[in-house]
Amino acid sequence: MAVCAFLGLGVMGYPMAGHLKADGHDVRVWNRSDAARDRWMDEHGSGAFAEAADAVAGADYVMICVGADTDVFDVVETILPNLKRGMTVIDHTTASPNCARTVAAQLEAIGVAFLDAPISGGQSGAEAGTLSVMCGGAERDFAAAEPVMRAYGKTITHLGAVAAGQTAKCVNQICIAGTLQGLSEGLRFAQAAGLDAETLLKAIGGGAAQSWQMDNRLLSMARDEFDFGFAIDWMRKDLAIALSEARSMELDLPITQQVDAAYAKVQAMGGSRQDTSALIRSLPKVDKKT
């Protein structure tokens, strides 16, 4: 079993660290706020550190799961003095490909391996230990770390060199944005026509229109329930990364741009912390057909 330092105990990180503990690893955790560390101590009795640098001392693997590029840079700067040759840092944050390349170069200079390994599956996937993990980095480093990540990942894929994982996560978010736009438009159409959402799901959920979003969000969207973890604020952060990368490749992503603008509209309506399925709020309800 490995010594694992897990930095960042948010809605994703906390259950991921818990799965590592349950899998028999020696887990040390850190979080910026006291509340998550206190909760860890209440549940596990030990292993929570007030300083990130102390948590990583002597670890085999350091997992980072924070908010954005700036948070990753801050954490890495803090822990750098306590990282030792032979360690592996795994960044589960959804950050930019440039962030991955920058951190990898810093760590390579001191003999520390790095994997950019953003995750997908939402809070429910983190709690169930069934996340999809998209990895960039050296093949040998991935091969060594993959059994450890199995504690919380169901699908763990090596996509190529450093930054390939973050690039794949951009693709993931682009696809989710398009799917949710179609689902939102379809549901509003159904509501206007007077179709029952549950019956509709039975009718089309097993055909070509089926998706994870349809299976898990159509009925809650129909009920105007949008409290399922991954907030619009975070989705817009991710889409900004994808759109920036697209501009650098001289690509046009019209649907992604449209969805980003729609999310901005929902934010202005007070929906910043609602989950991504609240995209439907950007489309007004209409009276059903009689």
C-alpha positions as CSV (number, residue, x, y, z in Angstrom):
1,M,0.0,0.0,0.0
2,A,1.1,3.5,-0.7
3,V,1.5,6.7,1.4
4,C,-0.8,9.2,-0.3
5,A,-1.2,12.9,0.5
6,F,-4.6,14.3,-0.8
7,L,-4.7,18.1,-1.1
8,G,-8.2,19.5,-1.5
9,L,-11.2,18.1,0.3
10,G,-14.1,19.5,-1.7
11,V,-17.2,17.6,-2.9
12,M,-14.9,15.5,-5.2
13,G,-11.7,15.3,-3.1
14,Y,-13.2,14.3,0.2
15,P,-14.8,11.0,-1.0
16,M,-11.8,10.3,-3.2
17,A,-9.5,10.5,-0.2
18,G,-11.9,8.3,1.7
19,H,-11.8,5.6,-1.0
20,L,-8.0,5.7,-0.8
21,K,-8.2,5.2,3.0
22,A,-10.8,2.4,2.6
23,D,-8.4,0.7,0.1
24,G,-5.8,0.4,2.7
25,H,-3.5,3.3,1.8
26,D,-1.8,5.5,4.4
27,V,-3.7,8.8,3.7
28,R,-2.7,12.3,4.8
29,V,-5.1,15.1,3.9
30,W,-5.1,18.9,3.7
31,N,-7.7,21.5,2.9
32,R,-7.6,25.3,3.0
33,S,-10.7,25.5,5.3
34,D,-10.7,24.0,8.8
35,A,-14.2,22.4,8.4
36,A,-13.2,19.7,5.9
37,R,-10.1,18.8,8.0
38,D,-12.2,18.7,11.2
39,R,-14.7,16.4,9.4
40,W,-11.9,14.1,8.4
41,M,-10.6,13.9,11.9
42,D,-14.1,13.2,13.2
43,E,-14.5,10.3,10.7
44,H,-11.0,8.9,10.7
45,G,-9.3,10.0,13.9
46,S,-6.0,11.1,12.3
47,G,-4.3,12.1,9.1
48,A,-5.4,15.7,8.7
49,F,-2.7,18.4,8.4
50,A,-3.0,22.2,8.8
51,E,-0.2,22.7,6.3
52,A,0.0,21.2,2.9
53,A,3.8,21.0,3.0
54,D,3.5,18.8,6.1
55,A,1.0,16.5,4.6
56,V,3.2,15.6,1.6
57,A,6.4,14.9,3.5
58,G,7.4,11.3,2.9
59,A,4.4,10.5,0.6
60,D,4.7,8.3,-2.4
61,Y,1.8,10.0,-4.2
62,V,0.5,13.5,-3.9
63,M,-3.0,14.1,-5.2
64,I,-4.2,17.6,-5.9
65,C,-7.9,18.4,-6.3
66,V,-8.5,22.2,-6.1
67,G,-10.3,24.8,-8.1
68,A,-8.3,26.3,-11.0
69,D,-4.9,27.0,-12.4
70,T,-4.0,29.6,-9.8
71,D,-4.9,27.2,-7.0
72,V,-2.7,24.5,-8.5
73,F,0.2,26.9,-8.8
74,D,-0.2,28.1,-5.2
75,V,-0.4,24.5,-3.8
76,V,2.7,23.4,-5.8
77,E,4.7,26.4,-4.7
78,T,3.8,25.6,-1.1
79,I,4.7,21.9,-1.2
80,L,7.7,22.1,-3.5
81,P,10.3,22.2,-0.7
82,N,9.0,18.9,0.8
83,L,8.7,17.0,-2.4
84,K,11.5,14.4,-2.9
85,R,12.9,12.6,-5.9
86,G,10.8,9.6,-6.8
87,M,7.5,10.9,-5.7
88,T,4.5,11.3,-8.1
89,V,2.2,14.3,-8.1
90,I,-1.2,13.6,-9.7
91,D,-3.3,16.7,-10.4
92,H,-7.0,15.9,-10.5
93,T,-8.0,19.5,-10.9
94,T,-9.6,20.6,-14.1
95,A,-7.0,23.1,-15.2
96,S,-5.5,24.3,-18.4
97,P,-3.1,22.3,-20.5
98,N,-0.6,25.1,-20.0
99,C,-0.9,24.7,-16.3
100,A,-0.1,21.0,-16.6
101,R,3.0,21.7,-18.7
102,T,4.2,24.4,-16.3
103,V,3.9,22.2,-13.2
104,A,5.4,19.2,-15.0
105,A,8.5,21.2,-15.9
106,Q,8.8,22.4,-12.3
107,L,8.6,18.9,-10.9
108,E,10.8,17.3,-13.5
109,A,13.6,19.6,-12.5
110,I,13.6,18.0,-9.0
111,G,13.0,14.4,-10.1
112,V,9.3,14.3,-9.3
113,A,6.9,12.6,-11.7
114,F,3.7,14.4,-12.8
115,L,0.4,13.2,-14.2
116,D,-2.4,15.6,-15.2
117,A,-5.5,13.6,-14.4
118,P,-8.7,15.5,-14.5
119,I,-11.8,13.6,-13.5
120,S,-15.4,13.2,-14.7
121,G,-18.4,11.6,-13.1
122,G,-19.6,14.3,-10.7
123,Q,-20.1,14.2,-6.9
124,S,-22.1,11.0,-7.3
125,G,-19.2,9.3,-9.1
126,A,-16.7,10.5,-6.5
127,E,-18.8,9.1,-3.7
128,A,-19.4,5.8,-5.5
129,G,-15.7,5.5,-6.6
130,T,-16.6,5.2,-10.2
131,L,-14.9,8.3,-11.7
132,S,-13.5,8.5,-15.2
133,V,-9.8,9.7,-15.0
134,M,-8.1,11.1,-18.0
135,C,-4.4,11.0,-17.7
136,G,-1.4,12.8,-19.4
137,G,2.2,12.0,-18.6
138,A,4.9,9.4,-19.1
139,E,3.6,5.9,-19.7
140,R,5.8,4.4,-16.9
141,D,4.5,7.0,-14.3
142,F,0.9,6.2,-15.4
143,A,1.4,2.5,-15.1
144,A,2.8,2.8,-11.5
145,A,0.0,5.2,-10.4
146,E,-3.0,3.5,-12.1
147,P,-3.5,0.8,-9.4
148,V,-3.6,3.5,-6.7
149,M,-6.2,5.6,-8.7
150,R,-8.3,2.5,-8.9
151,A,-9.5,3.3,-5.4
152,Y,-11.8,6.0,-6.8
153,G,-11.7,5.5,-10.6
154,K,-13.6,3.0,-12.7
155,T,-12.3,4.1,-16.1
156,I,-8.7,5.3,-16.0
157,T,-7.1,6.1,-19.4
158,H,-3.7,7.2,-20.5
159,L,-4.1,9.6,-23.4
160,G,-0.5,10.7,-24.0
161,A,2.1,13.1,-22.8
162,V,1.7,15.8,-20.2
163,A,-1.4,18.0,-20.9
164,A,-3.2,15.2,-22.8
165,G,-5.5,14.6,-19.8
166,Q,-6.5,18.2,-19.6
167,T,-7.1,18.4,-23.3
168,A,-9.4,15.3,-23.0
169,K,-11.2,17.0,-20.2
170,C,-11.9,20.0,-22.5
171,V,-13.4,17.5,-25.0
172,N,-15.5,16.1,-22.2
173,Q,-16.9,19.5,-21.2
174,I,-17.6,20.5,-24.8
175,C,-19.6,17.3,-25.3
176,I,-21.5,17.7,-22.0
177,A,-22.4,21.3,-23.0
178,G,-23.8,20.2,-26.3
179,T,-25.7,17.3,-24.8
180,L,-27.3,19.6,-22.1
181,Q,-28.3,22.1,-24.7
182,G,-30.1,19.5,-26.8
183,L,-31.7,18.0,-23.7
184,S,-32.9,21.4,-22.5
185,E,-34.4,22.2,-25.9
186,G,-36.0,18.8,-26.1
187,L,-37.6,19.0,-22.7
188,R,-38.9,22.5,-23.2
189,F,-40.4,21.3,-26.5
190,A,-42.0,18.3,-24.7
191,Q,-43.4,20.5,-21.9
192,A,-44.9,22.9,-24.5
193,A,-46.6,20.0,-26.2
194,G,-47.9,18.6,-22.9
195,L,-45.9,15.4,-22.8
196,D,-45.3,13.7,-19.5
197,A,-41.5,13.6,-18.6
198,E,-41.5,10.2,-17.1
199,T,-43.4,8.6,-20.0
200,L,-41.1,10.5,-22.4
201,L,-38.0,9.1,-20.7
202,K,-39.4,5.6,-21.1
203,A,-40.1,6.2,-24.8
204,I,-36.8,7.7,-25.9
205,G,-34.3,6.7,-23.1
206,G,-33.5,3.4,-24.8
207,G,-32.9,4.8,-28.2
208,A,-30.4,6.9,-30.1
209,A,-31.1,10.0,-28.0
210,Q,-30.0,8.2,-24.8
211,S,-27.2,9.8,-22.7
212,W,-26.0,9.9,-19.1
213,Q,-27.5,13.4,-18.8
214,M,-30.9,12.1,-20.0
215,D,-30.9,9.2,-17.7
216,N,-29.8,11.2,-14.6
217,R,-31.1,14.7,-15.2
218,L,-34.1,14.8,-17.4
219,L,-36.7,14.2,-14.6
220,S,-34.9,16.5,-12.2
221,M,-34.8,19.2,-14.8
222,A,-38.5,18.7,-15.4
223,R,-39.0,19.3,-11.7
224,D,-36.8,22.4,-11.6
225,E,-34.3,20.7,-9.3
226,F,-30.7,21.8,-9.8
227,D,-28.8,20.8,-6.7
228,F,-26.6,18.0,-8.0
229,G,-23.0,19.0,-7.3
230,F,-21.2,20.5,-10.2
231,A,-21.9,24.2,-10.2
232,I,-22.4,26.4,-13.2
233,D,-19.5,28.6,-11.9
234,W,-17.2,25.7,-12.4
235,M,-18.6,24.7,-15.7
236,R,-18.0,28.2,-17.1
237,K,-14.4,28.0,-15.8
238,D,-14.0,24.8,-17.7
239,L,-15.6,26.1,-20.9
240,A,-13.4,29.1,-20.7
241,I,-10.4,26.8,-20.9
242,A,-11.8,24.9,-23.8
243,L,-12.7,28.0,-25.7
244,S,-9.2,29.5,-25.1
245,E,-7.6,26.3,-26.4
246,A,-9.9,26.3,-29.4
247,R,-8.8,29.9,-30.2
248,S,-5.2,28.9,-30.0
249,M,-5.9,26.2,-32.6
250,E,-8.0,28.6,-34.7
251,L,-11.1,26.4,-34.2
252,D,-14.7,27.7,-33.9
253,L,-16.9,26.1,-31.3
254,P,-20.3,27.7,-31.9
255,I,-22.4,25.4,-29.7
256,T,-19.9,25.7,-26.8
257,Q,-20.0,29.5,-27.2
258,Q,-23.8,29.5,-27.2
259,V,-24.0,27.3,-24.1
260,D,-21.4,29.4,-22.3
261,A,-23.5,32.5,-23.0
262,A,-26.6,30.7,-21.8
263,Y,-24.8,29.8,-18.5
264,A,-23.9,33.5,-18.1
265,K,-27.6,34.2,-18.4
266,V,-28.5,31.7,-15.7
267,Q,-25.7,33.1,-13.4
268,A,-27.4,36.5,-13.8
269,M,-30.6,34.9,-12.7
270,G,-28.9,33.8,-9.4
271,G,-28.0,30.3,-10.6
272,S,-24.3,30.3,-10.1
273,R,-24.2,27.5,-7.6
274,Q,-26.9,25.4,-9.3
275,D,-25.7,22.4,-11.2
276,T,-25.1,22.3,-15.0
277,S,-28.5,21.0,-15.8
278,A,-29.9,24.4,-14.8
279,L,-28.9,25.4,-18.4
280,I,-32.6,24.7,-19.1
281,R,-33.5,27.9,-17.1
282,S,-32.0,29.9,-20.0
283,L,-35.0,28.8,-22.1
284,P,-38.3,30.2,-20.9
285,K,-41.2,27.9,-20.1
286,V,-44.2,28.2,-22.4
287,D,-47.8,27.1,-21.7
288,K,-48.4,23.6,-22.7
289,K,-50.5,22.9,-25.7
290,T,-54.1,22.2,-25.1
